[in-house]
Structures are given as structure tokens and as C-alpha cells.
Amino acid sequence: MKKQKIELTGIKEIARRANVSIGTVDRVIHNRTGVSEKTKDKINAIINELNYQPNIFARRLASKKLLKFVVLMPSSEETDYWEGPLDGIRQAETEIKPYGIEVDLYLYDLNEKRSFNEQAGRLLLEEFDGVIIAPVFTDEAIKFLKRLRERHIPYIFINSDIPEYAGLSYFGPNLYQSGYLAAHLMKYLVDRAAPVLVVNISKEIDNHHHLLRKEEGFKAYFEKHNLGNPIYKLDIPHTDFLSVKHAMLSFLKDHDVKAIFVTNSRVSYIARFLKESNDEQTLLVGFDYTKENLVYLQDETIDFLICQKPREQGYKAMIGLYQNLVHTATVEQINFMPIDIITKENADAYVI
């Protein structure tokens, strides 16, 4: 009697009420083709009426089919920023693993295109069902994404995206708005005529680079509000401290700046330079809640850090991939993270 009651509140009861086969109900639940819109609407109405929830756990066990998700992102060897997304991904992995989900990591060197290409090449030799990617090297990432599209494999961006190659979803900062916010902060702290410097520290700076979108937002704020501050730009294509120091010394021989905006987590290099130069006057704003940056935030060499929930990015991206591939749920195309302003006073309480 008990068994019959369970069945009559499940697929069999839905089929009975809709006067269709169990197979038709199954096609609607799994969003497969072959069912008319009228019948689909009727079945969905009954599903909602009964508050029917498919037993995903039992279904996954019965299918005996593993789904493999792969992650292509930088390692945390140079900066611990990337520990945040990785921690979020690992947390999500523990939650979805019982449902037959396997997660493989392919970590590349943040400073080497070759490392990205090697990891992407290794990945493409495997069979997998979905990808989470942090596309630091834009041109190389596009080549990889084209291969995914050929194989009809869904992918989700974290940290930055490539809008013209939009995937299933994006979880990360609004890059333009984060630069815009940095300029807004500076407006209150520097005089209108004070020169401002934008510093990009990256081996790969091109017309599509995500750092440049932050720079565009920063400059746009000054232009929109007619602030009149001279804005200089310094691209440093080497990511070691000595190279950054030499570039700054060379630039400052001919320029006097009152504020510096660094477009990524390497703001700690500029902070170290200012500290070694005994410069306590220059305003410094940069990105990311890293151990190195926090040291200089606490001693007030860095005035503000802009942070955008890296751990949450990784977690939500993995859950989004799972929801789409297992539950056939629709995932929002764009998922911007909050733009948080971190100071010495609130840093200890911040949760990434």
C-alpha cells in the first residue's frame, strides 16, 4: 500500500492525470524534444500542482554515468588571489560529488602563455562535460573556446570574460564599473589638478585584456565629471619587483603624481616601491584581498583595496554548471559579484 502511494505522487500519477505515457512525462522533466507545447504546459501545471521534485540522487546512481567537470585557471604560485576561486570550487565539489560529478583541475602559470596552451591541450585530449575557465590570455582562450564550441561543451567564465565568446554564464566582477569606482574614490582624496597614474602590471596587455576594461572605466569617470586631472598610464610588461621598481623610477623622473591606480592584485609591488621610497603622501588604490596586499593595507601604504568575492565566483560557477547539466536549469548569463571597498578598518572582518 505504501509503495502504491509513493508511485501515485510521482511520474505515474503525473502521467495518469495528464493522460499521457510515462515516457512523455520523462521527456518534459528532462527538457527533451518531441512533446507539443500544449502537452508540455499541461504536464508542467500538474508537476507544479503536486510539487513534484525528481529524486536526482537516485537517478544519478541508477544511470551509473559520471559527469566530468574541468577547471582551467591560474595556479596560486605567484599570488594567493587564486586560492579564493579554487577554495570555492572545492567546496562546491564536495557538495555535488555524491551525485556522480567528478572535477579535474588544470592549473596554468599566470605569466606564461605556453603554460596555458599546454594545459588547454592536455584538457582537450580528455572526455568531459563542462568547463570553468579564467581566460587570462585572451587570444589563446578564444582558440580553446572555439574547440569547445565545436564539441558542444558548455563553459562558464570566472574572474573575467570574453563577451564576444559568451558561454553558459559569467561569474565575476563588472570590470568597467570596478575601474569607475576606483576613480570615484580618488575624487574625494585628490585635488582637481593633481596628476594621477594608472599602472598595468602584466606580461600580456593587449586591446582585449581585462585590465584595460578597468582602465577604461577609471578614465571614463574623470571625463564624465570634468575633473581635469591629468591621467598618465604606465604599462609594465614584467611581473618581478625589480622590473616594477625600475619602471617606476624611470617614469617618476619626469612626472609628479599624487595618486596611483593599479589595475590588478600586483598593487603590493607599487606599495613596496612607495614604502622603500619613504613616500607616505601618494594615494594608492588597487585590487584584491591577498596576503601581500593586506600587509600594505594595514600599514596604510595602500589606501583602498577593491575586492569582488573570488571564493564566491568559484563556488557559484561550479554550482551553476551542475544545475545546468544535471537539473537542466537555466543559469543567468551575467552574474556580477559585489564590488567591495576594503580599508584597514574593515579588512579583518571581510569574507572573500
C-alpha positions in Angstrom: 0.0 0.0 0.0 2.8 2.4 0.9 4.6 1.6 -2.4 1.5 2.4 -4.4 1.1 5.8 -2.6 4.6 6.8 -3.4 4.2 5.9 -7.1 0.9 7.8 -7.3 2.6 11.0 -6.2 5.4 10.6 -8.8 5.7 10.2 -12.5 3.0 7.7 -12.8 0.4 10.0 -11.2 1.5 12.9 -13.4 1.1 10.7 -16.5 -2.3 9.4 -15.3 -3.6 13.0 -14.7 -2.3 14.2 -18.0 -3.5 11.1 -19.8 -0.1 10.6 -21.4 2.6 8.0 -21.2 5.3 7.9 -18.5 7.9 8.4 -21.3 6.2 11.7 -22.3 6.4 13.0 -18.7 10.0 12.0 -18.6 10.8 14.0 -21.7 9.2 17.1 -20.2 11.0 16.7 -16.9 14.3 16.4 -18.8 13.5 19.1 -21.2 13.8 16.9 -24.3 12.1 17.4 -27.6 9.2 15.5 -29.0 6.4 17.0 -26.9 3.9 19.6 -28.1 3.7 22.9 -26.2 0.1 22.2 -25.2 1.0 18.9 -23.7 4.2 20.3 -22.1 2.2 23.1 -20.4 -0.4 20.6 -19.1 2.3 18.3 -17.6 4.2 21.2 -16.1 1.0 22.5 -14.5 0.4 19.1 -12.9 4.1 19.0 -11.7 3.6 22.3 -10.0 0.3 21.3 -8.5 1.8 18.1 -7.0 5.0 20.0 -6.1 6.9 17.1 -7.7 10.7 17.1 -7.2 12.7 14.5 -9.1 15.0 12.3 -7.0 18.2 13.5 -8.6 20.4 11.4 -6.2 18.6 8.1 -7.1 18.5 9.0 -10.8 22.3 9.7 -10.9 23.1 6.4 -9.1 20.8 4.5 -11.4 22.4 5.9 -14.5 25.9 4.9 -13.4 27.2 7.7 -15.6 29.8 10.1 -14.2 29.8 13.7 -15.3 33.2 15.3 -15.5 33.7 19.0 -15.0 37.1 20.5 -15.7 38.6 23.8 -14.4 41.2 25.8 -16.4 42.6 28.6 -14.2 45.9 30.1 -12.9 47.7 28.4 -10.1 48.3 30.4 -6.9 52.2 30.2 -7.0 52.7 33.9 -7.7 49.7 35.4 -5.8 47.3 33.8 -3.4 44.4 35.6 -5.1 43.6 32.4 -7.0 43.3 30.4 -3.8 39.9 32.1 -3.4 38.2 30.8 -6.5 39.9 27.4 -6.0 38.5 27.1 -2.5 35.0 27.9 -3.7 35.3 25.3 -6.5 36.5 22.7 -4.0 33.6 23.5 -1.6 31.1 23.1 -4.4 32.8 19.8 -5.5 32.2 18.3 -2.0 28.5 19.1 -2.3 28.0 17.7 -5.8 30.3 14.7 -5.8 27.7 12.4 -4.3 25.6 13.0 -7.5 28.2 11.4 -9.8 30.2 14.5 -10.5 34.0 14.4 -11.0 36.1 17.5 -11.1 39.6 17.8 -12.6 41.9 20.8 -12.3 44.2 22.2 -15.0 46.2 25.0 -13.5 48.5 27.2 -15.6 51.2 29.8 -14.9 49.7 33.3 -14.8 52.7 34.7 -16.6 53.1 32.2 -19.4 51.0 31.7 -22.5 52.8 28.5 -23.1 51.6 27.1 -19.8 48.0 28.0 -20.7 48.4 26.3 -24.1 49.9 23.2 -22.6 47.1 22.8 -20.0 44.4 23.5 -22.6 46.0 21.0 -24.9 46.1 18.3 -22.2 42.5 19.0 -21.3 41.2 18.7 -24.9 42.6 15.2 -25.1 40.2 14.1 -22.4 36.4 13.5 -22.4 34.5 15.9 -20.2 31.1 17.5 -20.0 31.6 21.1 -18.9 34.3 23.7 -18.2 35.0 26.6 -15.8 37.7 28.9 -17.3 39.5 32.0 -16.2 40.6 33.4 -19.6 43.7 35.4 -18.6 45.2 35.1 -22.1 42.5 36.3 -24.4 43.7 35.1 -27.8 44.8 31.7 -26.5 41.5 31.4 -24.6 39.5 32.1 -27.8 41.2 29.3 -29.7 40.3 27.0 -26.8 36.7 28.2 -26.7 36.3 27.6 -30.4 37.3 23.9 -29.8 34.7 23.7 -27.0 32.0 25.1 -29.3 32.9 22.5 -32.0 32.3 19.8 -29.4 29.2 21.5 -28.0 30.6 21.6 -24.5 29.2 24.3 -22.2 31.6 26.6 -20.4 31.4 29.2 -17.6 33.8 32.2 -17.1 35.2 33.3 -13.8 37.1 36.5 -12.8 36.9 37.9 -16.4 35.0 37.1 -19.5 35.3 37.4 -23.3 31.9 39.0 -24.3 32.1 38.1 -27.9 32.5 34.4 -27.0 29.9 34.4 -24.3 29.4 31.0 -22.8 26.8 29.5 -20.5 27.5 32.1 -17.8 29.9 34.5 -16.2 30.6 34.9 -12.5 32.9 37.8 -11.7 33.4 41.5 -11.5 32.0 44.2 -13.7 35.4 45.2 -14.8 34.4 48.6 -16.2 32.5 49.5 -13.1 35.3 48.5 -10.7 37.6 50.9 -12.5 34.9 53.6 -12.4 34.6 53.0 -8.6 38.3 53.5 -8.1 38.1 56.9 -9.8 35.1 57.8 -7.7 37.1 57.1 -4.5 40.0 59.2 -5.7 37.8 62.2 -6.5 37.3 62.8 -2.8 41.0 62.5 -1.9 43.0 64.3 -4.6 42.8 67.9 -5.9 41.3 68.5 -9.3 44.6 69.5 -10.8 46.5 66.6 -9.2 48.2 64.2 -11.7 47.0 60.6 -11.5 48.8 57.4 -12.7 47.2 54.2 -14.0 49.6 51.2 -13.7 49.1 47.9 -15.6 51.5 45.2 -14.4 51.1 42.2 -16.7 53.1 40.3 -19.3 50.1 40.3 -21.6 48.5 43.7 -22.2 46.6 43.9 -25.4 43.4 45.6 -26.8 41.2 42.8 -25.3 42.8 42.4 -22.0 40.6 42.6 -18.9 42.9 45.1 -17.2 42.1 47.6 -19.9 38.4 47.5 -19.2 39.2 48.6 -15.6 41.4 51.4 -17.1 38.5 52.5 -19.4 36.1 52.7 -16.5 38.6 54.7 -14.4 39.2 57.3 -17.2 35.5 57.5 -18.0 34.7 58.7 -14.5 37.2 61.6 -14.7 35.9 62.5 -18.1 32.2 62.4 -17.2 32.7 64.6 -14.2 35.1 67.0 -15.9 37.6 66.7 -13.1 40.5 67.9 -15.2 43.1 65.7 -13.5 46.0 64.7 -15.9 45.9 61.0 -16.2 49.1 59.1 -17.1 49.4 55.5 -18.0 52.3 53.1 -17.3 52.3 49.6 -18.7 54.9 47.3 -17.0 55.3 44.1 -19.0 57.4 42.3 -16.4 56.0 41.0 -13.1 59.0 40.9 -10.8 59.6 43.6 -8.3 62.9 44.9 -9.6 61.4 45.5 -13.1 58.4 47.3 -11.5 60.8 49.4 -9.4 63.0 50.4 -12.4 59.9 51.3 -14.4 58.5 53.5 -11.6 61.9 55.2 -11.1 62.2 56.0 -14.8 58.6 57.3 -15.0 58.8 59.5 -11.9 62.0 61.2 -13.1 59.8 63.2 -15.5 56.4 63.1 -13.8 55.0 64.1 -10.4 51.9 62.1 -9.5 49.6 62.4 -6.4 47.6 59.2 -6.8 48.2 55.7 -8.3 45.6 53.2 -9.5 46.9 49.7 -10.1 44.5 47.5 -12.2 45.2 44.2 -10.6 46.4 42.4 -7.4 50.0 43.3 -8.0 49.4 46.6 -6.3 51.7 45.3 -3.5 54.7 45.9 -5.8 53.8 49.6 -6.1 53.2 49.7 -2.3 56.6 48.2 -1.7 58.2 50.7 -4.0 56.4 53.6 -2.2 57.5 52.3 1.2 61.1 51.9 0.1 61.0 55.4 -1.3 59.6 56.8 2.1 56.6 58.1 0.2 53.7 58.5 2.6 51.8 61.0 0.6 50.8 59.3 -2.7 47.3 57.8 -2.6 47.3 54.2 -3.7 44.3 52.1 -4.8 44.4 48.6 -6.2 42.7 45.2 -6.2 42.3 42.0 -4.2 42.4 40.6 -0.8 45.8 38.9 -0.8 48.3 38.4 2.0 50.8 40.7 0.4 48.3 43.4 -0.2 46.9 43.2 3.4 50.4 43.9 4.8 50.5 47.2 3.0 46.8 48.0 3.7 47.4 47.6 7.4 50.4 50.0 7.4 48.4 52.4 5.2 50.7 52.4 2.2 47.6 51.1 0.3 44.6 53.2 1.0 41.9 51.1 -0.6 41.6 47.6 -2.0 38.7 46.8 -4.3 37.6 43.1 -3.9 35.0 41.0 -5.7 34.3 37.8 -3.9 36.8 35.4 -5.6 35.7 32.4 -3.5 32.1 33.0 -4.3 32.9 33.2 -8.0 34.4 29.7 -8.0 31.6 28.2 -5.9 28.7 29.7 -7.8 30.3 28.8 -11.2 30.6 25.2 -10.2 27.1 25.0 -8.8 25.8 26.8 -12.0 27.4 24.2 -14.2 25.9 21.4 -12.1 22.5 22.9 -12.1 22.5 23.3 -15.9 23.9 19.8 -16.8 22.2 17.8 -14.1 18.9 19.6 -13.5 18.7 21.3 -17.0 18.2 24.6 -15.1 18.7 27.9 -16.8 21.7 29.8 -15.5 21.8 33.6 -15.6 24.1 34.8 -18.4 25.8 37.5 -16.4 26.4 37.3 -12.6 28.3 40.3 -11.4 29.9 40.0 -7.9 29.5 42.8 -5.4 32.2 45.5 -5.6 33.6 45.8 -2.1 35.8 48.5 -0.7 38.3 47.3 1.8 40.2 49.5 4.2 42.5 49.0 7.2 39.5 49.3 9.4 37.2 46.6 7.9 39.8 44.2 6.5 39.8 41.7 9.4 36.0 41.2 9.1 35.9 40.8 5.3 34.9 37.4 3.9 36.1 36.7 0.4 
